[in-house]
Amino acid sequence: MSANKRKPILLIGLGRFGGAVARTLERMGHEVLAVDCDGDLVQEFAPDLTKVVQADATDEAVLERLGARDFDAAVVGIGTDIEASVLTVLALADLGLTNIWAKATNDKHARILERTGATHVVFPEQRMGERTAHLINERLLDFISFGNEFAIARLAAPEPIVGLPLITSECRKKYEVTVVGVKREGEDFIHAVPDTIIFPGDELVVSGRISNIEKFSGI
């Protein structure tokens, strides 16, 4: 889908999480209607977003006047005020929105959001904490988890497989991870094949269970 055809997004709450999401959506080509009750935040974001409105998004009537029914997706970035977060999701659901993303601060908050109409619940602080913990491991250069068990990671090639083609090092059989690609200094990223030889200084992109990636990075 080209940028000028990307659907408009309703975003409520311009804190650190909501503000980052809003600016990223704008860069991706979406029109963003942002709503926050804080006038200072509204002024701060006004130059960067399609439209920014100071309003109480917990009020269903206010959301209706803003045209919330016309949006295919909404993001509720309110985190610290759990009551406002839940009431906003409930108002959006009552207006008929069926694609509601909401930030949660803990599991109980997430369950309430889901029961009141949120279709996607995210834990940005928890995700960042997990990612940081994994990156403290010096061999892991980047890390993205999918659920609680699987991940894709970028890491320095472990010493035992350096100098060997992947078919010989048997990463999948011995370590239960899949080497997806290789990046070496001064060269483009290459997709890994059985004959790919791993050189000193190579960075690998691997996928697998988180526990197996952790073990593989430390061999």
Beta strands, then each sheet from edge to edge (+ up, - down):
strand 1: 9-12
strand 2: 32-36
strand 3: 51-54
strand 4: 73-76
strand 5: 100-103
strand 6: 120-122
strand 7: 140-146
strand 8: 150-156
strand 9: 177-183
strand 10: 190-191
strand 11: 203-209
sheet 1: 3+ 2+ 1+ 4+ 5+ 6+
sheet 2: 7+ 8- 11+ 9- 10+
end
